[in-house]
Amino acid sequence: MAYFDGRQPVWRLALSPQVPRWAVVERLAENILAASEEGRPGVFLLLGAGGEGKSTAFFQTMEKVLRSDDNWRLLHRRMDNASLSRAWADELPREEGRCWLIASDDADQIAADVYEMAFALQSKGRGDVHFLLCARHTEWRSTKVEQRRWEGLPGYREETLRGLDEADATAIVEAWEKYQDRGMGELAGKTRQEAVAALLAASRSEVSEDEGALLGALLRLRMGDRMKAYVRKLLDRLADREAAKNKGEKLLDAFGYVAAMHTENQLFLSKPVLARVLGIAPRELRSKVLRPLGEEAATDTSGEMVFTRHRAIAEATMDILKNTTRYPVEPEELYEDLVVAAEELFQKGHFIDALGKWRFLSGGRP
């Protein structure tokens, strides 16, 4: 049930038998497998907002390719600082019948590397190396590689995820039904057909392209009026967990900073700024903060930026923090702390994304 409550997918979770295989997976895997016969590198890109099911489809597609043909080998880029090199075009072994799939879930970070490597491979006649990429559409469109240049690459194909189709909605409801009322949430007591119709309607009602229609529909239908109670339990758990020993900051503080920015649709909170405001080393942020918050279905990342899993979670969080003294967090001070942290980093010579927006925040609340 953690998946349907919004937990950030990892290999084990995305490939669980209880998690439906999205319809796009079969189509994408077939295209990748067929690319081995085209004599050129293929670049297959999954685009969408956070919480749209991209990462799940990404993991499931890798599994589908590997299980379908044991001649394929996978190189999965997992660390943020891992880069690609044109030298790989020469270093990857070329064997009869063997194919390589290079995969990255934060593809906007390596867009230029992939572009150069794909053209280098194409010039060498390497039709045995292919790419599976995944990124938020906003981050991908803002990379240094212009869209028209990608379109000039013969093997480049995009797949945009937005909302649900009937097949995926039916698969989700069938998965919920296995957990009975606990799984169905607000839809308990409805027929499968009624539940599917409600899920499709909820998905289509999510109007913001920056928020995942899939996750938004899952949360609103399963939680309904219990959303605030769900978030309060989340905050209770975070309040008891330290972000880093001897620093005094809790995971609740970290999540409060993320929620404050996402609630106001200020989507430029970067990892360096969050690490600075928490007083921990940037290299510790992933293990001490981002990973445990992701496990709690609280936050998500895209490149250098940090968000809550969905704006509905952020809004419920800030509503609770503003209207209770239960937690030692002052909502109005969250923005001030972040602005100070961003300015301090800039004064120390660090590059700060959206510095002008941070300085705008310093002049008053958004």
VORORO-279794 format. One line per field, with one value per residue (C-alpha): residue in one letter; x, y, z; residue number from 1. Coordinates in steps of 0.2 Angstrom, whole numbers, plus 5000, padded with zeros to 4 digits. Layout:
BEGIN
guvo	(A;...);
px	(X;...);
py	(Y;...);
pz	(Z;...);
drenfi	(NUM;...);
! end
This chain:
BEGIN
guvo	(M;A;Y;F;D;G;R;Q;P;V;W;R;L;A;L;S;P;Q;V;P;R;W;A;V;V;E;R;L;A;E;N;I;L;A;A;S;E;E;G;R;P;G;V;F;L;L;L;G;A;G;G;E;G;K;S;T;A;F;F;Q;T;M;E;K;V;L;R;S;D;D;N;W;R;L;L;H;R;R;M;D;N;A;S;L;S;R;A;W;A;D;E;L;P;R;E;E;G;R;C;W;L;I;A;S;D;D;A;D;Q;I;A;A;D;V;Y;E;M;A;F;A;L;Q;S;K;G;R;G;D;V;H;F;L;L;C;A;R;H;T;E;W;R;S;T;K;V;E;Q;R;R;W;E;G;L;P;G;Y;R;E;E;T;L;R;G;L;D;E;A;D;A;T;A;I;V;E;A;W;E;K;Y;Q;D;R;G;M;G;E;L;A;G;K;T;R;Q;E;A;V;A;A;L;L;A;A;S;R;S;E;V;S;E;D;E;G;A;L;L;G;A;L;L;R;L;R;M;G;D;R;M;K;A;Y;V;R;K;L;L;D;R;L;A;D;R;E;A;A;K;N;K;G;E;K;L;L;D;A;F;G;Y;V;A;A;M;H;T;E;N;Q;L;F;L;S;K;P;V;L;A;R;V;L;G;I;A;P;R;E;L;R;S;K;V;L;R;P;L;G;E;E;A;A;T;D;T;S;G;E;M;V;F;T;R;H;R;A;I;A;E;A;T;M;D;I;L;K;N;T;T;R;Y;P;V;E;P;E;E;L;Y;E;D;L;V;V;A;A;E;E;L;F;Q;K;G;H;F;I;D;A;L;G;K;W;R;F;L;S;G;G;R;P);
px	(5000;5015;5016;4998;5001;5014;5030;5044;5047;5063;5067;5059;5043;5040;5043;5032;5018;5006;5010;5001;5012;5008;5002;5016;5029;5024;5024;5041;5049;5044;5051;5068;5069;5065;5078;5092;5087;5088;5107;5107;5106;5089;5085;5068;5062;5048;5042;5029;5026;5032;5019;5014;5021;5037;5049;5038;5037;5055;5060;5046;5053;5070;5064;5053;5068;5080;5067;5062;5079;5094;5106;5103;5114;5109;5120;5109;5115;5110;5120;5118;5136;5138;5142;5143;5157;5159;5173;5160;5156;5174;5174;5158;5162;5154;5149;5138;5120;5124;5114;5117;5103;5110;5096;5094;5080;5087;5090;5090;5107;5115;5106;5121;5131;5118;5116;5134;5136;5121;5128;5146;5138;5128;5144;5152;5138;5134;5116;5119;5119;5102;5096;5081;5078;5066;5063;5051;5045;5050;5068;5070;5064;5076;5092;5105;5101;5087;5072;5075;5092;5084;5072;5086;5092;5084;5082;5075;5057;5047;5033;5023;5014;4999;4984;4977;4968;4955;4967;4978;4964;4956;4973;4975;4957;4960;4976;4967;4953;4966;4967;4948;4942;4960;4965;4949;4949;4935;4929;4925;4908;4908;4908;4924;4916;4911;4928;4937;4925;4929;4948;4948;4937;4949;4964;4956;4952;4970;4973;4990;5003;5017;5008;5006;4988;4990;4997;4984;4970;4977;4979;4962;4952;4960;4962;4947;4943;4956;4970;4974;4974;4986;4998;4997;5003;5017;5022;5022;5034;5045;5046;5054;5068;5084;5090;5108;5115;5121;5113;5096;5086;5073;5066;5051;5061;5067;5050;5043;5055;5050;5032;5033;5040;5029;5013;5017;5022;5039;5048;5066;5072;5088;5098;5112;5100;5091;5108;5113;5098;5098;5117;5122;5135;5128;5135;5125;5108;5104;5107;5101;5087;5081;5081;5071;5059;5056;5053;5039;5031;5035;5047;5053;5068;5071;5089;5095;5077;5067;5048;5034;5027;5011;5006;4990;5002;5012;4995;4989;5006;5006;4988;4992;5008;4999;4984;4992;5005;5008;5025;5040;5040;5036;5029;5033;5051;5053;5054;5066;5078;5078;5082;5096;5103;5103;5111;5125;5129;5130;5141;5153;5154;5141;5130;5112;5098;5085;5094;5083;5068;5076;5079;5061;5056;5067;5056;5040;5030;5026);
py	(5000;5012;5014;5019;5031;5040;5032;5036;5021;5011;4994;4983;4993;4997;4978;4972;4960;4971;4986;4986;4986;5002;5001;5012;4999;4986;4998;5006;4990;4984;4999;4998;4979;4983;4997;4984;4980;4999;5000;5016;5021;5025;5038;5034;5047;5047;5064;5070;5079;5073;5059;5054;5037;5040;5032;5016;5015;5018;5003;4992;4995;4990;4974;4970;4973;4962;4948;4948;4946;4940;4947;4965;4972;4987;5002;5011;5028;5029;5043;5062;5065;5051;5057;5050;5052;5052;5040;5027;5025;5017;5008;4998;4981;4977;4959;4950;4950;4960;4976;4989;5000;5015;5021;5037;5043;5061;5063;5082;5082;5072;5078;5086;5071;5059;5070;5070;5052;5047;5056;5049;5031;5035;5040;5024;5014;5007;5001;4991;5005;5013;5025;5025;5042;5049;5067;5080;5089;5106;5101;5093;5108;5119;5109;5117;5105;5113;5102;5105;5097;5081;5080;5080;5063;5049;5037;5050;5047;5054;5047;5059;5053;5063;5055;5038;5028;5015;5000;5008;5014;4996;4989;5001;4997;4978;4981;4991;4978;4965;4975;4977;4993;4998;4998;5006;5020;5032;5021;5006;4999;5004;4992;4990;5000;5014;5015;5015;5029;5039;5037;5042;5058;5062;5060;5072;5085;5088;5104;5109;5102;5104;5091;5073;5069;5050;5053;5067;5056;5042;5053;5062;5046;5035;5048;5060;5069;5059;5068;5080;5065;5056;5071;5073;5056;5059;5074;5065;5052;5065;5075;5060;5058;5067;5074;5073;5069;5083;5096;5098;5098;5085;5078;5088;5104;5098;5093;5110;5119;5109;5110;5129;5132;5119;5126;5143;5135;5141;5126;5131;5124;5116;5103;5115;5127;5114;5107;5124;5129;5112;5114;5098;5094;5093;5075;5070;5077;5061;5048;5059;5068;5065;5046;5044;5058;5048;5032;5042;5047;5065;5072;5070;5076;5081;5085;5098;5103;5096;5095;5087;5072;5082;5100;5093;5085;5102;5112;5100;5101;5120;5121;5110;5119;5136;5131;5121;5122;5103;5105;5116;5124;5143;5143;5161;5159;5145;5157;5169;5154;5148;5166;5168;5151;5155;5172;5165;5152;5165;5176;5161;5159;5146;5146;5147;5142;5156;5168;5182;5173;5170;5189;5192;5181;5192;5207;5198;5182;5176);
pz	(5000;5002;4983;4982;4996;4986;4991;4979;4968;4969;4960;4973;4974;4956;4952;4966;4959;4968;4957;4940;4924;4915;4897;4891;4897;4884;4870;4875;4878;4861;4853;4862;4857;4839;4838;4838;4820;4814;4814;4824;4842;4849;4862;4871;4883;4896;4900;4913;4929;4946;4952;4935;4936;4925;4937;4939;4920;4919;4931;4923;4906;4910;4918;4903;4890;4900;4903;4885;4877;4887;4874;4882;4895;4906;4912;4925;4930;4948;4956;4953;4950;4937;4920;4903;4891;4872;4875;4880;4861;4860;4876;4876;4869;4852;4851;4839;4845;4860;4864;4878;4886;4896;4907;4918;4929;4930;4911;4911;4921;4906;4891;4883;4886;4879;4863;4860;4863;4853;4838;4840;4841;4825;4816;4821;4815;4832;4832;4848;4860;4866;4879;4891;4899;4911;4916;4921;4906;4913;4917;4900;4890;4900;4896;4884;4870;4860;4855;4837;4839;4847;4833;4821;4829;4819;4834;4846;4852;4866;4877;4887;4903;4908;4918;4916;4902;4906;4905;4918;4929;4929;4934;4948;4955;4953;4964;4977;4978;4984;5000;5002;5011;5016;4998;4991;5003;4999;4985;4997;4993;4974;4960;4950;4935;4947;4955;4938;4932;4948;4946;4928;4932;4947;4935;4922;4935;4940;4929;4934;4922;4935;4947;4943;4938;4943;4961;4964;4959;4970;4985;4984;4980;4993;5007;5003;5019;5028;5019;5034;5046;5035;5034;5053;5055;5043;5053;5069;5062;5055;5071;5080;5067;5067;5050;5057;5073;5085;5073;5082;5065;5063;5047;5051;5049;5032;5026;5032;5021;5006;5009;5011;4994;4985;4993;4985;4969;4971;4963;4964;4981;4977;4986;4991;4999;5008;5015;5020;5029;5039;5043;5035;5022;5004;5003;5018;5011;5001;5014;5030;5022;5005;5006;5022;5016;5000;5010;5020;5003;5008;4995;4977;4968;4950;4946;4959;4964;4979;4980;4990;4981;4977;4980;4990;5003;5004;5006;5020;5029;5029;5035;5049;5054;5053;5064;5078;5091;5090;5081;5085;5067;5064;5046;5043;5047;5035;5020;5029;5033;5015;5008;5021;5016;4997;5000;5011;4998;4984;4995;4997;4978;4975;4959;4965;4954;4952;4963;4957;4963;4980;4981;4977;4991;5003;4999;5005;5005;4987);
drenfi	(1;2;3;4;5;6;7;8;9;10;11;12;13;14;15;16;17;18;19;20;21;22;23;24;25;26;27;28;29;30;31;32;33;34;35;36;37;38;39;40;41;42;43;44;45;46;47;48;49;50;51;52;53;54;55;56;57;58;59;60;61;62;63;64;65;66;67;68;69;70;71;72;73;74;75;76;77;78;79;80;81;82;83;84;85;86;87;88;89;90;91;92;93;94;95;96;97;98;99;100;101;102;103;104;105;106;107;108;109;110;111;112;113;114;115;116;117;118;119;120;121;122;123;124;125;126;127;128;129;130;131;132;133;134;135;136;137;138;139;140;141;142;143;144;145;146;147;148;149;150;151;152;153;154;155;156;157;158;159;160;161;162;163;164;165;166;167;168;169;170;171;172;173;174;175;176;177;178;179;180;181;182;183;184;185;186;187;188;189;190;191;192;193;194;195;196;197;198;199;200;201;202;203;204;205;206;207;208;209;210;211;212;213;214;215;216;217;218;219;220;221;222;223;224;225;226;227;228;229;230;231;232;233;234;235;236;237;238;239;240;241;242;243;244;245;246;247;248;249;250;251;252;253;254;255;256;257;258;259;260;261;262;263;264;265;266;267;268;269;270;271;272;273;274;275;276;277;278;279;280;281;282;283;284;285;286;287;288;289;290;291;292;293;294;295;296;297;298;299;300;301;302;303;304;305;306;307;308;309;310;311;312;313;314;315;316;317;318;319;320;321;322;323;324;325;326;327;328;329;330;331;332;333;334;335;336;337;338;339;340;341;342;343;344;345;346;347;348;349;350;351;352;353;354;355;356;357;358;359;360;361;362;363;364;365;366);
! end
